[in-house]
Amino acid sequence: MAAEQVRASHILIKHEGSRRKASWKDPDGRVISTTTRDAAVRQLLALRDDIDSGKARFQDVAVLHSDCSSAKRGGDLGRFGRGQMQKPFEEATYALKVGELSGIVDTDSGVHIILRTS
């Protein structure tokens, strides 16, 4: 029997505590290195509010704002199983219902909001 897999999209905002301080938006890490975790959380919460209120679509926000290379796919990470993502990310994703948007999730990569898509 195949292990249960999920599919999710996310928006990642990196900060000075992120393990890799560079992204497709900030290849030299100049902005990331000076962004506090609190500032990253504030930015992500504002983006989540825009999504929740219907002012913006998750995929469009991901394309413009996510520090992950999945931004070019609207934040889509594809299907994954247990043990393939950082533990806090995995636990948050598996706890969501399909179509549900997470609160702030902290990982070594930065802060995320996650949309479970299947």
N, CA, C and O atoms as CSV, one atom per row, in Angstrom:
chain,resi,resn,atom,element,x,y,z
A,1,MET,N,N,0.845,-1.184,0.000
A,1,MET,CA,C,0.000,0.000,0.000
A,1,MET,C,C,0.886,1.242,0.000
A,1,MET,O,O,1.787,1.363,0.830
A,2,ALA,N,N,0.637,2.149,-0.913
A,2,ALA,CA,C,1.435,3.372,-1.010
A,2,ALA,C,C,1.125,4.287,0.169
A,2,ALA,O,O,-0.010,4.368,0.638
A,3,ALA,N,N,2.146,4.961,0.624
A,3,ALA,CA,C,1.965,5.912,1.725
A,3,ALA,C,C,1.075,7.068,1.268
A,3,ALA,O,O,1.101,7.464,0.102
A,4,GLU,N,N,0.295,7.598,2.197
A,4,GLU,CA,C,-0.581,8.725,1.876
A,4,GLU,C,C,0.256,9.926,1.444
A,4,GLU,O,O,1.211,10.310,2.119
A,5,GLN,N,N,-0.113,10.500,0.331
A,5,GLN,CA,C,0.556,11.707,-0.137
A,5,GLN,C,C,-0.435,12.861,-0.136
A,5,GLN,O,O,-1.647,12.670,-0.241
A,6,VAL,N,N,0.110,14.052,-0.015
A,6,VAL,CA,C,-0.688,15.268,-0.070
A,6,VAL,C,C,-0.107,16.140,-1.172
A,6,VAL,O,O,0.985,15.888,-1.682
A,7,ARG,N,N,-0.859,17.164,-1.524
A,7,ARG,CA,C,-0.358,18.163,-2.458
A,7,ARG,C,C,-0.617,19.519,-1.823
A,7,ARG,O,O,-1.678,19.756,-1.245
A,8,ALA,N,N,0.357,20.397,-1.935
A,8,ALA,CA,C,0.224,21.701,-1.310
A,8,ALA,C,C,0.964,22.758,-2.105
A,8,ALA,O,O,1.888,22.479,-2.869
A,9,SER,N,N,0.515,23.983,-1.891
A,9,SER,CA,C,1.202,25.167,-2.393
A,9,SER,C,C,1.567,26.000,-1.179
A,9,SER,O,O,0.938,25.885,-0.128
A,10,HIS,N,N,2.575,26.833,-1.323
A,10,HIS,CA,C,2.952,27.672,-0.183
A,10,HIS,C,C,3.518,28.997,-0.639
A,10,HIS,O,O,3.892,29.186,-1.797
A,11,ILE,N,N,3.564,29.897,0.306
A,11,ILE,CA,C,4.249,31.173,0.128
A,11,ILE,C,C,5.295,31.224,1.230
A,11,ILE,O,O,4.970,31.111,2.411
A,12,LEU,N,N,6.537,31.392,0.843
A,12,LEU,CA,C,7.669,31.442,1.769
A,12,LEU,C,C,8.227,32.850,1.804
A,12,LEU,O,O,8.488,33.455,0.764
A,13,ILE,N,N,8.406,33.366,3.009
A,13,ILE,CA,C,9.134,34.621,3.193
A,13,ILE,C,C,10.363,34.292,4.029
A,13,ILE,O,O,10.250,33.852,5.173
A,14,LYS,N,N,11.527,34.507,3.450
A,14,LYS,CA,C,12.781,34.253,4.159
A,14,LYS,C,C,13.134,35.454,5.021
A,14,LYS,O,O,12.646,36.562,4.801
A,15,HIS,N,N,13.997,35.211,6.014
A,15,HIS,CA,C,14.420,36.270,6.930
A,15,HIS,C,C,15.843,35.996,7.389
A,15,HIS,O,O,16.463,35.014,6.982
A,16,GLU,N,N,16.347,36.872,8.236
A,16,GLU,CA,C,17.744,36.781,8.666
A,16,GLU,C,C,18.092,35.454,9.341
A,16,GLU,O,O,19.267,35.090,9.390
A,17,GLY,N,N,17.120,34.734,9.854
A,17,GLY,CA,C,17.356,33.443,10.498
A,17,GLY,C,C,17.196,32.254,9.569
A,17,GLY,O,O,17.364,31.111,9.995
A,18,SER,N,N,16.876,32.501,8.314
A,18,SER,CA,C,16.687,31.407,7.351
A,18,SER,C,C,18.018,30.731,7.058
A,18,SER,O,O,19.063,31.381,7.044
A,19,ARG,N,N,17.976,29.440,6.828
A,19,ARG,CA,C,19.215,28.684,6.606
A,19,ARG,C,C,19.932,29.098,5.322
A,19,ARG,O,O,21.161,29.052,5.261
A,20,ARG,N,N,19.191,29.496,4.312
A,20,ARG,CA,C,19.783,29.968,3.053
A,20,ARG,C,C,19.252,31.367,2.798
A,20,ARG,O,O,18.060,31.557,2.557
A,21,LYS,N,N,20.136,32.333,2.854
A,21,LYS,CA,C,19.720,33.733,2.769
A,21,LYS,C,C,19.803,34.271,1.349
A,21,LYS,O,O,20.380,35.331,1.105
A,22,ALA,N,N,19.223,33.534,0.426
A,22,ALA,CA,C,19.136,33.980,-0.965
A,22,ALA,C,C,17.885,33.348,-1.565
A,22,ALA,O,O,17.404,32.317,-1.097
A,23,SER,N,N,17.376,33.983,-2.600
A,23,SER,CA,C,16.217,33.432,-3.302
A,23,SER,C,C,16.241,33.943,-4.732
A,23,SER,O,O,17.095,34.748,-5.103
A,24,TRP,N,N,15.297,33.469,-5.527
A,24,TRP,CA,C,15.208,33.930,-6.907
A,24,TRP,C,C,14.963,35.438,-6.962
A,24,TRP,O,O,15.377,36.102,-7.911
A,25,LYS,N,N,14.283,35.980,-5.935
A,25,LYS,CA,C,13.985,37.426,-5.888
A,25,LYS,C,C,15.163,38.232,-5.348
A,25,LYS,O,O,15.303,39.418,-5.644
A,26,ASP,N,N,15.998,37.584,-4.563
A,26,ASP,CA,C,17.079,38.261,-3.847
A,26,ASP,C,C,18.331,37.374,-3.898
A,26,ASP,O,O,18.749,36.832,-2.875
A,27,PRO,N,N,18.925,37.229,-5.087
A,27,PRO,CA,C,20.028,36.272,-5.264
A,27,PRO,C,C,21.228,36.515,-4.342
A,27,PRO,O,O,21.925,35.570,-3.971
A,28,ASP,N,N,21.468,37.760,-3.978
A,28,ASP,CA,C,22.598,38.075,-3.103
A,28,ASP,C,C,22.201,38.086,-1.627
A,28,ASP,O,O,23.056,38.225,-0.752
A,29,GLY,N,N,20.923,37.943,-1.356
A,29,GLY,CA,C,20.453,37.897,0.022
A,29,GLY,C,C,20.497,39.222,0.754
A,29,GLY,O,O,20.455,39.246,1.985
A,30,ARG,N,N,20.580,40.321,0.029
A,30,ARG,CA,C,20.686,41.634,0.677
A,30,ARG,C,C,19.446,41.978,1.495
A,30,ARG,O,O,19.556,42.454,2.626
A,31,VAL,N,N,18.271,41.738,0.927
A,31,VAL,CA,C,17.024,42.042,1.638
A,31,VAL,C,C,16.769,40.997,2.720
A,31,VAL,O,O,16.434,41.333,3.856
A,32,ILE,N,N,16.932,39.730,2.356
A,32,ILE,CA,C,16.672,38.644,3.310
A,32,ILE,C,C,17.532,38.796,4.563
A,32,ILE,O,O,17.040,38.613,5.676
A,33,SER,N,N,18.811,39.128,4.392
A,33,SER,CA,C,19.740,39.235,5.525
A,33,SER,C,C,19.378,40.349,6.500
A,33,SER,O,O,19.822,40.340,7.648
A,34,THR,N,N,18.582,41.300,6.051
A,34,THR,CA,C,18.200,42.415,6.931
A,34,THR,C,C,16.729,42.364,7.340
A,34,THR,O,O,16.237,43.277,8.003
A,35,THR,N,N,16.024,41.297,6.947
A,35,THR,CA,C,14.609,41.136,7.299
A,35,THR,C,C,14.502,40.326,8.582
A,35,THR,O,O,14.990,39.197,8.647
A,36,THR,N,N,13.873,40.888,9.595
A,36,THR,CA,C,13.676,40.136,10.835
A,36,THR,C,C,12.559,39.116,10.647
A,36,THR,O,O,11.755,39.219,9.721
A,37,ARG,N,N,12.524,38.143,11.528
A,37,ARG,CA,C,11.431,37.164,11.486
A,37,ARG,C,C,10.101,37.877,11.676
A,37,ARG,O,O,9.132,37.576,10.979
A,38,ASP,N,N,10.044,38.821,12.613
A,38,ASP,CA,C,8.791,39.545,12.869
A,38,ASP,C,C,8.320,40.301,11.634
A,38,ASP,O,O,7.124,40.323,11.344
A,39,ALA,N,N,9.241,40.920,10.904
A,39,ALA,CA,C,8.873,41.640,9.681
A,39,ALA,C,C,8.365,40.661,8.624
A,39,ALA,O,O,7.408,40.959,7.909
A,40,ALA,N,N,9.000,39.497,8.526
A,40,ALA,CA,C,8.564,38.481,7.566
A,40,ALA,C,C,7.156,37.992,7.917
A,40,ALA,O,O,6.321,37.803,7.032
A,41,VAL,N,N,6.898,37.790,9.209
A,41,VAL,CA,C,5.565,37.353,9.655
A,41,VAL,C,C,4.525,38.416,9.339
A,41,VAL,O,O,3.437,38.098,8.858
A,42,ARG,N,N,4.851,39.680,9.606
A,42,ARG,CA,C,3.903,40.773,9.301
A,42,ARG,C,C,3.572,40.799,7.815
A,42,ARG,O,O,2.411,40.950,7.437
A,43,GLN,N,N,4.586,40.655,6.978
A,43,GLN,CA,C,4.362,40.652,5.530
A,43,GLN,C,C,3.468,39.478,5.138
A,43,GLN,O,O,2.532,39.641,4.356
A,44,LEU,N,N,3.752,38.314,5.670
A,44,LEU,CA,C,2.973,37.125,5.335
A,44,LEU,C,C,1.534,37.237,5.827
A,44,LEU,O,O,0.611,36.822,5.127
A,45,LEU,N,N,1.332,37.789,7.012
A,45,LEU,CA,C,-0.029,37.973,7.527
A,45,LEU,C,C,-0.823,38.957,6.665
A,45,LEU,O,O,-2.017,38.763,6.437
A,46,ALA,N,N,-0.164,40.003,6.193
A,46,ALA,CA,C,-0.832,40.966,5.309
A,46,ALA,C,C,-1.223,40.294,3.992
A,46,ALA,O,O,-2.313,40.526,3.470
A,47,LEU,N,N,-0.333,39.466,3.463
A,47,LEU,CA,C,-0.635,38.743,2.230
A,47,LEU,C,C,-1.786,37.760,2.452
A,47,LEU,O,O,-2.661,37.614,1.598
A,48,ARG,N,N,-1.775,37.089,3.605
A,48,ARG,CA,C,-2.849,36.139,3.934
A,48,ARG,C,C,-4.185,36.872,4.044
A,48,ARG,O,O,-5.211,36.363,3.593
A,49,ASP,N,N,-4.175,38.060,4.639
A,49,ASP,CA,C,-5.404,38.859,4.737
A,49,ASP,C,C,-5.956,39.186,3.351
A,49,ASP,O,O,-7.166,39.122,3.130
A,50,ASP,N,N,-5.070,39.535,2.421
A,50,ASP,CA,C,-5.506,39.827,1.048
A,50,ASP,C,C,-6.140,38.594,0.399
A,50,ASP,O,O,-7.124,38.708,-0.332
A,51,ILE,N,N,-5.571,37.419,0.668
A,51,ILE,CA,C,-6.117,36.174,0.124
A,51,ILE,C,C,-7.466,35.875,0.772
A,51,ILE,O,O,-8.442,35.580,0.082
A,52,ASP,N,N,-7.515,35.952,2.100
A,52,ASP,CA,C,-8.752,35.659,2.842
A,52,ASP,C,C,-9.898,36.591,2.446
A,52,ASP,O,O,-11.054,36.172,2.375
A,53,SER,N,N,-9.570,37.849,2.191
A,53,SER,CA,C,-10.612,38.833,1.866
A,53,SER,C,C,-11.052,38.768,0.410
A,53,SER,O,O,-12.027,39.413,0.024
A,54,GLY,N,N,-10.332,37.987,-0.405
A,54,GLY,CA,C,-10.675,37.890,-1.820
A,54,GLY,C,C,-10.034,38.967,-2.678
A,54,GLY,O,O,-10.273,39.024,-3.884
A,55,LYS,N,N,-9.207,39.837,-2.058
A,55,LYS,CA,C,-8.527,40.885,-2.835
A,55,LYS,C,C,-7.457,40.305,-3.754
A,55,LYS,O,O,-7.085,40.925,-4.750
A,56,ALA,N,N,-6.960,39.103,-3.412
A,56,ALA,CA,C,-5.908,38.485,-4.214
A,56,ALA,C,C,-6.079,36.968,-4.190
A,56,ALA,O,O,-6.615,36.403,-3.237
A,57,ARG,N,N,-5.614,36.325,-5.253
A,57,ARG,CA,C,-5.632,34.859,-5.317
A,57,ARG,C,C,-4.303,34.325,-4.793
A,57,ARG,O,O,-3.250,34.923,-5.014
A,58,PHE,N,N,-4.365,33.202,-4.101
A,58,PHE,CA,C,-3.167,32.593,-3.518
A,58,PHE,C,C,-2.053,32.469,-4.557
A,58,PHE,O,O,-0.920,32.886,-4.312
A,59,GLN,N,N,-2.379,31.895,-5.716
A,59,GLN,CA,C,-1.370,31.645,-6.738
A,59,GLN,C,C,-0.706,32.932,-7.204
A,59,GLN,O,O,0.506,32.964,-7.417
A,60,ASP,N,N,-1.485,33.985,-7.363
A,60,ASP,CA,C,-0.926,35.264,-7.813
A,60,ASP,C,C,0.005,35.867,-6.760
A,60,ASP,O,O,1.050,36.428,-7.090
A,61,VAL,N,N,-0.384,35.745,-5.496
A,61,VAL,CA,C,0.451,36.251,-4.407
A,61,VAL,C,C,1.765,35.468,-4.357
A,61,VAL,O,O,2.834,36.050,-4.177
A,62,ALA,N,N,1.677,34.147,-4.517
A,62,ALA,CA,C,2.883,33.316,-4.504
A,62,ALA,C,C,3.850,33.730,-5.613
A,62,ALA,O,O,5.052,33.860,-5.382
A,63,VAL,N,N,3.316,33.933,-6.816
A,63,VAL,CA,C,4.162,34.312,-7.962
A,63,VAL,C,C,4.933,35.601,-7.666
A,63,VAL,O,O,6.109,35.719,-8.008
A,64,LEU,N,N,4.273,36.550,-7.039
A,64,LEU,CA,C,4.881,37.862,-6.794
A,64,LEU,C,C,5.744,37.929,-5.539
A,64,LEU,O,O,6.726,38.671,-5.506
A,65,HIS,N,N,5.393,37.167,-4.510
A,65,HIS,CA,C,6.009,37.403,-3.205
A,65,HIS,C,C,6.790,36.248,-2.603
A,65,HIS,O,O,7.617,36.484,-1.722
A,66,SER,N,N,6.569,35.007,-3.034
A,66,SER,CA,C,7.239,33.879,-2.387
A,66,SER,C,C,8.725,33.857,-2.724
A,66,SER,O,O,9.124,34.106,-3.861
A,67,ASP,N,N,9.536,33.554,-1.713
A,67,ASP,CA,C,10.982,33.417,-1.905
A,67,ASP,C,C,11.373,32.035,-2.411
A,67,ASP,O,O,12.548,31.796,-2.689
A,68,CYS,N,N,10.417,31.124,-2.537
A,68,CYS,CA,C,10.702,29.777,-3.021
A,68,CYS,C,C,10.651,29.752,-4.548
A,68,CYS,O,O,9.897,30.504,-5.166
A,69,SER,N,N,11.453,28.890,-5.140
A,69,SER,CA,C,11.422,28.767,-6.603
A,69,SER,C,C,10.083,28.229,-7.098
A,69,SER,O,O,9.780,28.331,-8.287
A,70,SER,N,N,9.277,27.658,-6.202
A,70,SER,CA,C,7.933,27.206,-6.596
A,70,SER,C,C,7.029,28.386,-6.941
A,70,SER,O,O,5.928,28.184,-7.453
A,71,ALA,N,N,7.468,29.601,-6.675
A,71,ALA,CA,C,6.681,30.798,-7.003
A,71,ALA,C,C,6.268,30.788,-8.464
A,71,ALA,O,O,5.151,31.183,-8.798
A,72,LYS,N,N,7.159,30.340,-9.337
A,72,LYS,CA,C,6.843,30.339,-10.776
A,72,LYS,C,C,5.696,29.394,-11.120
A,72,LYS,O,O,5.129,29.473,-12.210
A,73,ARG,N,N,5.354,28.495,-10.188
A,73,ARG,CA,C,4.213,27.580,-10.363
A,73,ARG,C,C,3.070,27.963,-9.423
A,73,ARG,O,O,2.245,27.120,-9.070
A,74,GLY,N,N,3.022,29.219,-9.023
A,74,GLY,CA,C,1.979,29.666,-8.104
A,74,GLY,C,C,2.126,29.085,-6.714
A,74,GLY,O,O,1.156,29.004,-5.961
A,75,GLY,N,N,3.344,28.679,-6.372
A,75,GLY,CA,C,3.620,28.103,-5.059
A,75,GLY,C,C,3.433,26.601,-4.986
A,75,GLY,O,O,3.654,26.007,-3.931
A,76,ASP,N,N,3.026,25.967,-6.094
A,76,ASP,CA,C,2.729,24.531,-6.097
A,76,ASP,C,C,3.994,23.702,-5.872
A,76,ASP,O,O,4.974,23.819,-6.608
A,77,LEU,N,N,3.945,22.860,-4.834
A,77,LEU,CA,C,5.061,21.970,-4.524
A,77,LEU,C,C,4.847,20.567,-5.065
A,77,LEU,O,O,5.727,19.713,-4.948
A,78,GLY,N,N,3.683,20.323,-5.657
A,78,GLY,CA,C,3.379,18.983,-6.147
A,78,GLY,C,C,3.013,18.059,-4.989
A,78,GLY,O,O,2.745,18.508,-3.875
A,79,ARG,N,N,3.008,16.762,-5.277
A,79,ARG,CA,C,2.641,15.763,-4.271
A,79,ARG,C,C,3.878,15.376,-3.458
A,79,ARG,O,O,4.991,15.327,-3.982
A,80,PHE,N,N,3.665,15.107,-2.190
A,80,PHE,CA,C,4.755,14.623,-1.340
A,80,PHE,C,C,4.193,13.793,-0.205
A,80,PHE,O,O,3.030,13.918,0.178
A,81,GLY,N,N,5.054,12.946,0.317
A,81,GLY,CA,C,4.674,12.081,1.426
A,81,GLY,C,C,5.405,12.474,2.695
A,81,GLY,O,O,6.181,13.428,2.722
A,82,ARG,N,N,5.141,11.723,3.732
A,82,ARG,CA,C,5.788,11.981,5.023
A,82,ARG,C,C,7.293,11.772,4.897
A,82,ARG,O,O,7.756,10.860,4.212
A,83,GLY,N,N,8.041,12.634,5.570
A,83,GLY,CA,C,9.496,12.535,5.565
A,83,GLY,C,C,10.169,13.272,4.417
A,83,GLY,O,O,11.396,13.263,4.320
A,84,GLN,N,N,9.398,13.906,3.549
A,84,GLN,CA,C,9.990,14.590,2.397
A,84,GLN,C,C,10.157,16.097,2.605
A,84,GLN,O,O,10.913,16.744,1.880
A,85,MET,N,N,9.468,16.644,3.571
A,85,MET,CA,C,9.541,18.075,3.860
A,85,MET,C,C,10.043,18.255,5.299
A,85,MET,O,O,10.061,17.306,6.084
A,86,GLN,N,N,10.446,19.480,5.628
A,86,GLN,CA,C,10.826,19.753,7.005
A,86,GLN,C,C,9.635,19.444,7.912
A,86,GLN,O,O,8.487,19.701,7.549
A,87,LYS,N,N,9.914,18.894,9.086
A,87,LYS,CA,C,8.881,18.372,9.979
A,87,LYS,C,C,7.749,19.374,10.262
A,87,LYS,O,O,6.585,18.993,10.145
A,88,PRO,N,N,8.032,20.642,10.630
A,88,PRO,CA,C,6.924,21.566,10.906
A,88,PRO,C,C,6.031,21.781,9.676
A,88,PRO,O,O,4.813,21.914,9.799
A,89,PHE,N,N,6.642,21.812,8.506
A,89,PHE,CA,C,5.889,22.001,7.260
A,89,PHE,C,C,5.011,20.784,7.000
A,89,PHE,O,O,3.830,20.914,6.676
A,90,GLU,N,N,5.596,19.607,7.145
A,90,GLU,CA,C,4.847,18.362,6.947
A,90,GLU,C,C,3.666,18.276,7.908
A,90,GLU,O,O,2.540,18.003,7.490
A,91,GLU,N,N,3.919,18.505,9.183
A,91,GLU,CA,C,2.856,18.396,10.184
A,91,GLU,C,C,1.719,19.376,9.904
A,91,GLU,O,O,0.545,19.022,10.012
A,92,ALA,N,N,2.073,20.599,9.546
A,92,ALA,CA,C,1.051,21.607,9.250
A,92,ALA,C,C,0.233,21.209,8.026
A,92,ALA,O,O,-0.990,21.350,8.023
A,93,THR,N,N,0.900,20.716,6.991
A,93,THR,CA,C,0.198,20.345,5.758
A,93,THR,C,C,-0.760,19.187,5.990
A,93,THR,O,O,-1.908,19.229,5.547
A,94,TYR,N,N,-0.296,18.154,6.681
A,94,TYR,CA,C,-1.148,16.991,6.938
A,94,TYR,C,C,-2.314,17.333,7.858
A,94,TYR,O,O,-3.348,16.667,7.812
A,95,ALA,N,N,-2.166,18.355,8.690
A,95,ALA,CA,C,-3.246,18.761,9.605
A,95,ALA,C,C,-4.348,19.551,8.895
A,95,ALA,O,O,-5.468,19.650,9.397
A,96,LEU,N,N,-4.028,20.111,7.730
A,96,LEU,CA,C,-5.007,20.911,6.988
A,96,LEU,C,C,-5.991,20.029,6.235
A,96,LEU,O,O,-5.661,18.912,5.836
A,97,LYS,N,N,-7.185,20.535,6.048
A,97,LYS,CA,C,-8.150,19.913,5.148
A,97,LYS,C,C,-7.863,20.441,3.739
A,97,LYS,O,O,-7.279,21.514,3.584
A,98,VAL,N,N,-8.267,19.696,2.727
A,98,VAL,CA,C,-8.090,20.154,1.351
A,98,VAL,C,C,-8.820,21.495,1.186
A,98,VAL,O,O,-9.985,21.631,1.559
A,99,GLY,N,N,-8.112,22.478,0.621
A,99,GLY,CA,C,-8.676,23.812,0.422
A,99,GLY,C,C,-8.448,24.751,1.590
A,99,GLY,O,O,-8.781,25.933,1.507
A,100,GLU,N,N,-7.885,24.246,2.677
A,100,GLU,CA,C,-7.661,25.064,3.873
A,100,GLU,C,C,-6.291,25.731,3.822
A,100,GLU,O,O,-5.320,25.156,3.330
A,101,LEU,N,N,-6.234,26.956,4.340
A,101,LEU,CA,C,-5.017,27.756,4.379
A,101,LEU,C,C,-4.496,27.781,5.811
A,101,LEU,O,O,-5.258,28.011,6.750
A,102,SER,N,N,-3.222,27.548,5.973
A,102,SER,CA,C,-2.620,27.498,7.312
A,102,SER,C,C,-2.399,28.889,7.884
A,102,SER,O,O,-2.511,29.898,7.188
A,103,GLY,N,N,-2.085,28.910,9.156
A,103,GLY,CA,C,-1.525,30.095,9.776
A,103,GLY,C,C,-0.038,30.119,9.461
A,103,GLY,O,O,0.414,29.458,8.527
A,104,ILE,N,N,0.715,30.874,10.233
A,104,ILE,CA,C,2.162,30.966,10.035
A,104,ILE,C,C,2.821,29.655,10.441
A,104,ILE,O,O,2.550,29.121,11.517
A,105,VAL,N,N,3.692,29.139,9.572
A,105,VAL,CA,C,4.455,27.924,9.853
A,105,VAL,C,C,5.933,28.282,9.765
A,105,VAL,O,O,6.408,28.766,8.738
A,106,ASP,N,N,6.652,28.037,10.857
A,106,ASP,CA,C,8.090,28.308,10.917
A,106,ASP,C,C,8.887,27.069,10.551
A,106,ASP,O,O,8.633,25.984,11.075
A,107,THR,N,N,9.858,27.229,9.644
A,107,THR,CA,C,10.819,26.166,9.355
A,107,THR,C,C,12.202,26.798,9.270
A,107,THR,O,O,12.346,28.013,9.401
A,108,ASP,N,N,13.209,25.972,9.052
A,108,ASP,CA,C,14.567,26.494,8.873
A,108,ASP,C,C,14.677,27.355,7.618
A,108,ASP,O,O,15.614,28.143,7.489
A,109,SER,N,N,13.736,27.213,6.699
A,109,SER,CA,C,13.759,27.991,5.457
A,109,SER,C,C,13.212,29.402,5.637
A,109,SER,O,O,13.598,30.314,4.906
A,110,GLY,N,N,12.319,29.587,6.602
A,110,GLY,CA,C,11.687,30.878,6.820
A,110,GLY,C,C,10.273,30.671,7.353
A,110,GLY,O,O,9.990,29.687,8.036
A,111,VAL,N,N,9.390,31.616,7.030
A,111,VAL,CA,C,7.995,31.504,7.463
A,111,VAL,C,C,7.122,31.276,6.230
A,111,VAL,O,O,7.374,31.828,5.159
A,112,HIS,N,N,6.094,30.450,6.407
A,112,HIS,CA,C,5.248,30.028,5.302
A,112,HIS,C,C,3.781,30.188,5.656
A,112,HIS,O,O,3.411,30.209,6.830
A,113,ILE,N,N,2.948,30.301,4.625
A,113,ILE,CA,C,1.551,29.925,4.724
A,113,ILE,C,C,1.374,28.831,3.670
A,113,ILE,O,O,1.957,28.883,2.587
A,114,ILE,N,N,0.562,27.852,4.019
A,114,ILE,CA,C,0.410,26.653,3.193
A,114,ILE,C,C,-1.050,26.485,2.808
A,114,ILE,O,O,-1.943,26.644,3.640
A,115,LEU,N,N,-1.284,26.166,1.562
A,115,LEU,CA,C,-2.609,25.841,1.065
A,115,LEU,C,C,-2.582,24.380,0.649
A,115,LEU,O,O,-1.874,24.010,-0.288
A,116,ARG,N,N,-3.361,23.539,1.352
A,116,ARG,CA,C,-3.419,22.132,0.959
A,116,ARG,C,C,-4.373,22.014,-0.216
A,116,ARG,O,O,-5.516,22.466,-0.154
A,117,THR,N,N,-3.884,21.395,-1.296
A,117,THR,CA,C,-4.676,21.320,-2.513
A,117,THR,C,C,-5.193,19.920,-2.818
A,117,THR,O,O,-6.104,19.775,-3.632
A,118,SER,N,N,-4.639,18.886,-2.190
A,118,SER,CA,C,-5.204,17.526,-2.285
A,118,SER,C,C,-4.589,16.641,-1.237
A,118,SER,O,O,-4.929,15.461,-1.149
